[in-house]
Amino acid sequence: MYRAVALAFLRSGADATTEEASRLLPKLTIDIRYQDGEMQVVLDGSVVSEAIRDPKVGQMASRVSTLPTVRDKLVAEQQRIGQTFRENPGVVIDGRDIGTVVFPDADLKIFMVADAKVRAKRRQAELAEKGTVMPFEEVLAEMQQRDRQDSERALSPLRRADDAIDLDTTHCTLGDQIQFVIDKAGERA
């Protein structure tokens, strides 16, 4: 959702300021929907799931996420969406402040980490698969910069919830990660 807001800022040529957020946010509609088993991010009626993965969008997302008006709007929206799943438990939601701010009372919190170079290689491969070729050093630098900005921001910084379970994915396959979460959820059932 933060990436969708960032994309809206970029498309409108807006700077990541409170004034611009106050101008843009009232007009924005952001939704999450599922079609054929795939999650889609919808911005103002258009599916933007691919567009929000652009590195420039990620950089802007880190900047707009520091704005209180953006955080207030999106936390409320994330909580609204999360509430729709209360009757149907089993939803997995990820984000940099999901377990500390958005859903501090979640039944299960997993704090995922991985070696920065491994994460950068994964991101570089993801970008290449979508046709964007970036040098490894650039991907790594951007990722480290975003991590630093998100960890150091005053409002809802990236941090581990006290009751989270750690999962280091450095040497895990996607299947390993999924199984870990399933096992931990099963332990809580």
Sequence and secondary structure as in RCSB ss.txt:
>XXXX:A:sequence
MYRAVALAFLRSGADATTEEASRLLPKLTIDIRYQDGEMQVVLDGSVVSEAIRDPKVGQMASRVSTLPTVRDKLV
AEQQRIGQTFRENPGVVIDGRDIGTVVFPDADLKIFMVADAKVRAKRRQAELAEKGTVMPFEEVLAEMQQRDRQD
SERALSPLRRADDAIDLDTTHCTLGDQIQFVIDKAGERA
>XXXX:A:secstr
 HHHHHHHHHHHT  SSHHHHHHHGGG  EEEEEETTEEEEEETTEE TTGGGSHHHHHHHHHHTT HHHHHHHH
HHHHHHHHHTTTS       TTIIIII TT S  EEEE  HHHHHHHHHHHHHHTT    HHHHHHHHHHHHHHH
HH SSS     TT EEEE TT  HHHHHHHHHHHHHHH 
